Amino acid sequence: MKQEFPIRITAHPSKPDRFVACYESEFLGATYAVDFPNSITGAVALYHFIEMLKTRYPEGKVTFCLPPDAQTHAVEAVRDAALMERLYK
């Protein structure tokens, strides 16, 4: 059984200052997603999305996939994550 569950976060294609986090289930042929703002409430929405996935896959590891432009991304948290990834590789 699959043990890693990557979450991809991208800019929303038509709503500025919003993002989409998604997980693609190959087995089900489905994509689970949450559309959230770049704010504290958006962070809470993202957290609840991750917690929902953890209830479905309790033995797996939920991971984030940083976008290619992570080092220069508009969202400071994404830039911070890219820096941490570089420091700990």
C-alpha positions as CSV (number, residue, x, y, z in Angstrom):
1,M,0.0,0.0,0.0
2,K,1.2,3.5,-0.8
3,Q,2.8,5.2,2.2
4,E,3.4,8.8,1.0
5,F,0.7,11.2,0.1
6,P,2.1,14.3,-1.7
7,I,0.1,17.5,-1.5
8,R,0.7,20.0,-4.3
9,I,0.1,23.7,-3.7
10,T,-0.3,26.0,-6.6
11,A,-1.6,29.5,-7.3
12,H,-5.3,29.5,-8.1
13,P,-5.7,29.8,-11.9
14,S,-8.3,32.6,-11.8
15,K,-8.4,34.0,-8.3
16,P,-5.6,36.3,-7.3
17,D,-4.2,35.8,-3.7
18,R,-5.8,32.4,-3.5
19,F,-4.2,28.9,-3.7
20,V,-5.2,25.4,-4.4
21,A,-3.8,22.4,-2.5
22,C,-4.6,19.0,-4.0
23,Y,-3.9,15.3,-3.6
24,E,-4.4,12.9,-6.5
25,S,-5.6,9.4,-5.7
26,E,-4.3,7.2,-8.4
27,F,-6.3,4.2,-7.0
28,L,-9.6,6.1,-7.0
29,G,-8.9,8.2,-10.1
30,A,-9.9,11.2,-8.1
31,T,-8.4,14.5,-7.0
32,Y,-9.1,16.0,-3.5
33,A,-8.6,19.7,-3.3
34,V,-9.1,22.8,-1.2
35,D,-9.2,26.4,-2.5
36,F,-7.9,28.8,0.2
37,P,-6.9,32.4,0.7
38,N,-3.4,33.6,1.6
39,S,-4.4,34.4,5.2
40,I,-4.6,32.9,8.6
41,T,-8.1,31.4,7.8
42,G,-6.5,29.9,4.7
43,A,-3.9,28.3,6.8
44,V,-6.6,26.8,9.0
45,A,-8.4,25.5,5.9
46,L,-5.2,23.9,4.6
47,Y,-4.6,22.4,8.1
48,H,-8.1,20.8,8.1
49,F,-7.6,19.5,4.6
50,I,-4.4,17.7,5.7
51,E,-6.2,16.4,8.8
52,M,-9.0,15.0,6.6
53,L,-6.4,13.1,4.5
54,K,-4.8,11.8,7.6
55,T,-8.1,10.2,8.7
56,R,-8.3,8.3,5.4
57,Y,-4.6,7.3,5.4
58,P,-3.6,6.9,9.1
59,E,-0.5,4.9,8.3
60,G,0.8,7.1,5.6
61,K,2.9,10.2,5.5
62,V,1.4,13.4,4.1
63,T,4.0,15.5,2.4
64,F,4.0,18.9,0.6
65,C,5.4,19.3,-2.9
66,L,6.9,22.8,-3.3
67,P,6.3,24.7,-6.6
68,P,9.2,25.2,-8.9
69,D,9.3,28.9,-8.1
70,A,9.4,28.2,-4.3
71,Q,12.5,30.3,-3.7
72,T,10.9,33.4,-5.1
73,H,7.3,32.6,-4.4
74,A,4.9,35.4,-3.4
75,V,3.9,33.7,-0.2
76,E,6.6,34.0,2.5
77,A,5.8,30.6,4.0
78,V,6.5,28.9,0.7
79,R,9.9,30.7,0.5
80,D,10.6,29.7,4.1
81,A,9.8,26.1,3.3
82,A,12.1,26.2,0.3
83,L,14.9,27.6,2.4
84,M,14.4,24.8,5.1
85,E,14.4,22.2,2.4
86,R,17.7,23.4,1.0
87,L,19.3,23.6,4.5
88,Y,18.3,20.1,5.5
89,K,19.0,18.2,2.3
